[in-house]
């Protein structure tokens, strides 16, 4: 039971980190349309 909770937590954390990364990249593209990333 605890293992499932732990994996769910890890997956949520990875999803959160990934979305933060995507947001950062989008922000950079919005502020610097000329630069690639």
N, C-alpha and C positions, 0 to 999 in steps of 0.2 A: 504494500500500500504506500509506504513512504517513498519507495523507488519511483513509482509513477508520479507522485507529487514532485519529486526532485526533477525528473525529466521534463515534466510540464513547465516547471519554473525555468529550467535551462532553455527550453524552446522559446518561451516568452521573452527571456532575456536576449536571446540571439535575434529574435524578430525586432525587439525594441532597438537594439544596437544597429541592425541593418537599416531600419527606418530612419534612425538618426543620421547614418552615413548618407543615405539617399537624400535626405533633407539638406544636408551640408553641401552635397554636390549640386543640388538644384539651386541653392542659395548662391554658390559661387558662379554658376552659369547665369543666374539672373543679374548678379552684380557685374560680372565680367563676361558679356556675351562673346567677346573675341577669343577668350582662352578656352581650350578644349575641356579641361577639368581642373 
